[in-house]
Amino acid sequence: MRFIPYAGAHVFAKLAARTMVARVALAIALLALVIAAALSARHAHLNKQPLVSPNAGGMLVLDLSASIGTDTFSRIGQTLTDIAARGGRYGLVVFSSSAYEALPPGTPASALRPLIRYFKLPAKVAPGEQPAFPLNPWTNSFTAGTQIALGLDLARTIELQNHAKHPAVVLISDLQDDPNDLDRLSQVLLGYKAEKISLTVIPLNAAQNDLDRYVGIATKIIPAELPSQNPTAGAAPQASFPTWLVALAIAVALLLGLNELRSARLRWGAAEAPA
């Protein structure tokens, strides 16, 4: 076999270098898309998001004072069911005329499920008896008045002590505060605003004049519902259609095709002899 030198070989060298650059660029783009697709598949978008971002600090402040009645108990049960279904991580402060930390910050929302039974009427009762809420761990200790400032101040202290990047507190209460606590409550709320602590209020059938204290300070106000008002509340969140994942998969397929068309190696073949 004899080789014939070709004076224009340097042209192919330039084309080879250009092809190599294109192949490297496509390979990097493909790798980036594959990583993005994997991350998108790992973090599914849900139709119900947690009340507080899992990456932020979060404290629930639950009112269990004597002013909480039967209707309000049902709203607490529904609210806790919905929060547990949404997921996320929270600490829990319960209060009446005193307050204490029931769950530490960062506790999975699923830990609230064992508490829900105390705020739901039993489905079956003995003949002749009226359904009643089960005795809860706070029945004998929280029978005095309501001091919302104590609950909010403890939650604020816990958030700051844990150096939460984005401190956030969710207040679940009928907002019927002790008159002697109102001045302190105003100071605590002003402290929340000054320290930029996110405050979500879930009023439990609250009177309008009690709710007005939080307008302009609360980040969000979400009315609590009864189970009969929203039968789907508390249901497990459903994943929405993964539009981004599908789009990324199509982009990867297109780039693979482009890679085959644009960066195919040059192949030499013998010319067919004329007939």
Backbone torsions as a table, in degrees:
resi	resn	phi	psi	omega
1	MET	NA	132.4	-178.3
2	ARG	-115.1	139.2	-179.7
3	PHE	-102.9	138.3	179.4
4	ILE	-108.1	117.8	-179.7
5	PRO	-62.8	143.6	-178.6
6	TYR	-120.8	120.2	-174.4
7	ALA	-68.5	-22.2	-177.5
8	GLY	-93.7	21.5	-177.6
9	ALA	-61.2	-29.6	-178.6
10	HIS	-61.4	-25.9	177.3
11	VAL	-63.2	-40.5	179.5
12	PHE	-67.5	-31.9	178.5
13	ALA	-62.7	-42.1	177.5
14	LYS	-64.3	-41.8	178.4
15	LEU	-64.2	-38.7	179.2
16	ALA	-63.9	-41.1	178.9
17	ALA	-64.6	-41.6	178.8
18	ARG	-64.1	-40.3	179.0
19	THR	-64.4	-40.3	179.3
20	MET	-62.3	-42.2	177.8
21	VAL	-61.7	-43.0	179.5
22	ALA	-63.6	-41.1	-178.9
23	ARG	-65.4	-41.8	179.1
24	VAL	-64.2	-43.8	179.9
25	ALA	-62.4	-43.9	177.9
26	LEU	-64.6	-39.0	179.5
27	ALA	-63.3	-41.7	178.6
28	ILE	-65.0	-43.1	179.2
29	ALA	-63.0	-42.2	178.5
30	LEU	-62.8	-43.7	179.6
31	LEU	-61.8	-43.0	179.4
32	ALA	-63.1	-41.5	179.6
33	LEU	-67.5	-38.9	178.7
34	VAL	-63.4	-43.0	178.4
35	ILE	-63.9	-44.2	179.0
36	ALA	-61.9	-40.7	178.7
37	ALA	-64.5	-39.8	179.3
38	ALA	-65.1	-41.9	178.2
39	LEU	-66.5	-39.2	178.6
40	SER	-63.8	-38.8	179.6
41	ALA	-70.5	-30.7	-177.5
42	ARG	-74.2	-34.0	-177.2
43	HIS	-111.7	84.4	-179.3
44	ALA	-68.8	142.5	176.9
45	HIS	-84.1	124.0	-177.0
46	LEU	-101.9	153.8	178.9
47	ASN	-76.4	-13.9	175.5
48	LYS	-127.0	116.9	179.9
49	GLN	-97.2	154.7	175.5
50	PRO	-58.0	152.1	178.0
51	LEU	-63.2	-32.0	179.0
52	VAL	-126.0	136.2	179.6
53	SER	-56.2	135.6	178.9
54	PRO	-59.2	-22.4	179.8
55	ASN	-85.8	-6.6	-179.5
56	ALA	-103.2	165.1	171.5
57	GLY	-72.4	149.4	-178.8
58	GLY	-153.7	129.1	177.3
59	MET	-130.0	132.7	170.7
60	LEU	-94.6	135.6	178.3
61	VAL	-119.5	110.0	-170.9
62	LEU	-109.2	125.3	179.6
63	ASP	-83.3	121.2	178.1
64	LEU	-128.1	37.1	-176.9
65	SER	-80.9	176.0	-176.6
66	ALA	-67.0	-19.8	-179.1
67	SER	-74.7	-11.2	180.0
68	ILE	-75.0	116.3	-177.9
69	GLY	-101.0	-171.5	-175.9
70	THR	-61.4	-46.2	-179.4
71	ASP	-62.4	-40.5	-179.3
72	THR	-69.2	-36.3	176.2
73	PHE	-57.4	-42.6	179.4
74	SER	-63.6	-37.5	178.5
75	ARG	-68.2	-36.4	175.8
76	ILE	-62.3	-46.1	-180.0
77	GLY	-59.3	-42.7	-179.7
78	GLN	-68.1	-39.0	-179.9
79	THR	-65.4	-45.1	178.8
80	LEU	-64.4	-37.2	177.4
81	THR	-62.0	-43.6	-179.0
82	ASP	-67.4	-41.8	180.0
83	ILE	-64.1	-43.3	179.2
84	ALA	-62.8	-38.1	-179.5
85	ALA	-69.8	-33.0	-179.7
86	ARG	-70.1	-25.9	-177.5
87	GLY	83.3	-167.2	-175.7
88	GLY	103.1	-172.6	-178.6
89	ARG	-136.0	135.8	-175.9
90	TYR	-146.1	154.8	160.1
91	GLY	-96.1	168.0	-178.6
92	LEU	-135.6	126.6	172.0
93	VAL	-115.2	128.6	174.0
94	VAL	-111.6	147.2	-175.6
95	PHE	-149.8	159.0	169.1
96	SER	-144.7	-105.9	170.8
97	SER	-89.9	-2.0	171.8
98	SER	-139.5	171.4	-177.6
99	ALA	-143.4	145.4	174.3
100	TYR	-149.7	160.9	-178.4
101	GLU	-84.5	113.7	-179.2
102	ALA	-90.2	-33.9	177.8
103	LEU	-134.9	137.0	-179.8
104	PRO	-73.5	158.4	177.0
105	PRO	-58.2	146.6	178.8
106	GLY	87.2	3.7	178.6
107	THR	-73.3	132.4	178.0
108	PRO	-57.2	143.8	-178.8
109	ALA	-59.6	-24.8	179.0
110	SER	-61.0	-21.4	178.8
111	ALA	-67.8	-13.4	177.6
112	LEU	-77.3	-19.3	-174.0
113	ARG	-57.9	-42.3	179.3
114	PRO	-61.9	-20.6	180.0
115	LEU	-82.1	-21.4	-172.4
116	ILE	-62.5	-33.5	-175.5
117	ARG	-61.3	-24.6	-179.7
118	TYR	-74.9	-11.3	-175.2
119	PHE	-120.0	22.8	176.1
120	LYS	-131.1	135.3	177.3
121	LEU	-71.1	141.0	179.5
122	PRO	-64.7	144.3	-179.1
123	ALA	-71.3	-29.7	-177.4
124	LYS	-126.5	136.2	175.7
125	VAL	-134.1	163.6	179.4
126	ALA	-67.1	148.6	179.9
127	PRO	-55.2	134.6	178.7
128	GLY	86.5	-6.9	-179.6
129	GLU	-102.8	148.9	176.0
130	GLN	-90.4	140.4	178.4
131	PRO	-63.3	139.5	-179.7
132	ALA	-136.3	150.3	178.3
133	PHE	-68.6	141.3	177.5
134	PRO	-62.2	151.7	174.4
135	LEU	-65.3	129.1	-179.4
136	ASN	-104.1	166.9	-176.8
137	PRO	-61.0	-13.8	-176.3
138	TRP	-107.0	4.0	-175.7
139	THR	-57.0	-44.7	-175.1
140	ASN	-88.7	-19.8	-176.5
141	SER	-97.2	-29.1	-178.9
142	PHE	-109.9	81.2	179.8
143	THR	-123.6	0.6	-176.9
144	ALA	-93.0	-161.6	-174.9
145	GLY	-74.0	-176.6	-176.3
146	THR	-106.0	126.7	174.5
147	GLN	-129.2	87.0	-175.6
148	ILE	-62.8	-32.6	-178.4
149	ALA	-58.3	-36.8	-179.4
150	LEU	-63.0	-45.3	-179.6
151	GLY	-65.0	-46.0	-179.2
152	LEU	-67.4	-38.2	-179.0
153	ASP	-68.1	-38.8	177.8
154	LEU	-65.3	-44.0	178.8
155	ALA	-61.3	-42.0	177.9
156	ARG	-61.3	-45.3	-179.6
157	THR	-61.4	-43.2	-179.9
158	ILE	-62.8	-43.9	179.6
159	GLU	-61.2	-44.7	-178.1
160	LEU	-70.6	-38.2	178.7
161	GLN	-65.4	-30.2	179.1
162	ASN	-89.8	4.9	176.4
163	HIS	53.2	45.7	177.8
164	ALA	-61.3	132.9	-179.6
165	LYS	-65.0	-40.7	-179.8
166	HIS	-131.0	78.4	-176.2
167	PRO	-58.7	134.7	-177.6
168	ALA	-145.8	138.9	-178.0
169	VAL	-130.5	139.2	176.9
170	VAL	-117.1	115.5	-179.6
171	LEU	-96.3	124.0	177.7
172	ILE	-116.1	105.8	-172.2
173	SER	-160.9	159.2	171.7
174	ASP	-81.7	-3.8	174.7
175	LEU	65.2	12.3	178.6
176	GLN	-85.2	89.9	-171.6
177	ASP	-88.8	154.4	174.0
178	ASP	-63.3	130.9	-179.7
179	PRO	-54.9	-32.3	-179.9
180	ASN	-74.0	-10.0	-177.3
181	ASP	-100.3	-6.9	-170.7
182	LEU	-65.2	-39.9	179.9
183	ASP	-64.3	-43.1	179.3
184	ARG	-66.3	-38.5	178.5
185	LEU	-60.5	-41.6	179.0
186	SER	-60.9	-40.8	179.0
187	GLN	-66.2	-40.7	179.6
188	VAL	-65.0	-42.8	179.8
189	LEU	-64.1	-39.2	176.3
190	LEU	-64.6	-35.1	176.1
191	GLY	-64.6	-39.8	176.0
192	TYR	-59.3	-43.8	-177.7
193	LYS	-68.1	-41.8	-178.5
194	ALA	-66.6	-36.6	-178.1
195	GLU	-91.8	4.7	176.0
196	LYS	56.2	44.6	175.6
197	ILE	-89.7	122.7	-179.8
198	SER	-66.0	130.0	179.8
199	LEU	-125.2	116.3	173.7
200	THR	-104.3	127.8	-178.7
201	VAL	-109.9	126.7	174.1
202	ILE	-113.4	92.8	-177.2
203	PRO	-73.6	134.2	-179.4
204	LEU	-98.0	83.2	179.7
205	ASN	57.7	45.0	-173.9
206	ALA	-79.8	151.4	173.9
207	ALA	-71.7	150.5	-174.8
208	GLN	-62.5	-39.4	-178.6
209	ASN	-66.7	-29.3	175.2
210	ASP	-73.6	-37.8	-179.3
211	LEU	-68.3	-31.9	-176.6
212	ASP	-61.2	-25.4	-179.3
213	ARG	-62.7	-23.6	-173.9
214	TYR	-100.7	-9.3	179.1
215	VAL	-67.4	129.7	-178.3
216	GLY	92.0	-13.0	177.9
217	ILE	-115.1	-43.1	178.8
218	ALA	-68.3	137.9	176.4
219	THR	-69.8	-41.3	179.0
220	LYS	-142.9	148.2	172.7
221	ILE	-125.0	117.1	-174.9
222	ILE	-120.6	106.4	-179.6
223	PRO	-61.1	136.0	176.8
224	ALA	-77.8	147.4	-177.9
225	GLU	-114.8	157.8	170.8
226	LEU	-86.5	154.7	179.6
227	PRO	-54.9	-35.5	-178.4
228	SER	-70.8	-21.9	-179.0
229	GLN	-81.4	-26.1	-178.9
230	ASN	-144.6	83.9	-176.7
231	PRO	-61.1	-23.6	-177.6
232	THR	-88.0	-7.4	179.6
233	ALA	-64.9	139.3	-178.6
234	GLY	90.0	-9.7	177.0
235	ALA	-69.8	152.6	-178.5
236	ALA	-61.6	136.2	178.7
237	PRO	-60.3	143.4	179.2
238	GLN	-104.5	140.9	178.7
239	ALA	-74.7	133.4	177.2
240	SER	-78.4	168.2	-178.3
241	PHE	-61.9	129.0	-175.4
242	PRO	-77.1	71.3	-176.9
243	THR	-58.1	-46.3	-178.7
244	TRP	-63.0	-39.2	-179.4
245	LEU	-64.2	-42.4	178.9
246	VAL	-64.7	-43.5	179.9
247	ALA	-62.6	-40.8	178.7
248	LEU	-66.8	-39.0	178.5
249	ALA	-63.1	-40.8	177.5
250	ILE	-64.3	-41.7	179.6
251	ALA	-62.7	-40.5	177.5
252	VAL	-62.3	-44.4	-179.7
253	ALA	-62.9	-41.7	179.0
254	LEU	-64.7	-41.3	178.7
255	LEU	-66.5	-36.5	176.0
256	LEU	-62.5	-43.0	177.3
257	GLY	-63.9	-42.3	178.5
258	LEU	-63.4	-37.1	178.1
259	ASN	-62.0	-40.3	-179.8
260	GLU	-69.0	-38.5	-178.3
261	LEU	-76.7	-43.0	-172.8
262	ARG	-83.6	-31.5	-170.1
263	SER	-116.6	22.1	178.2
264	ALA	-66.8	143.7	179.9
265	ARG	-69.3	147.5	176.5
266	LEU	-76.5	124.6	-178.4
267	ARG	-115.0	134.2	177.8
268	TRP	-95.0	140.0	178.4
269	GLY	-141.1	155.7	-179.6
270	ALA	-74.8	136.1	178.6
271	ALA	-73.4	144.5	-179.6
272	GLU	-74.1	136.3	178.4
273	ALA	-69.7	139.1	179.2
274	PRO	-64.0	147.4	-178.9
275	ALA	-70.4	NA	NA
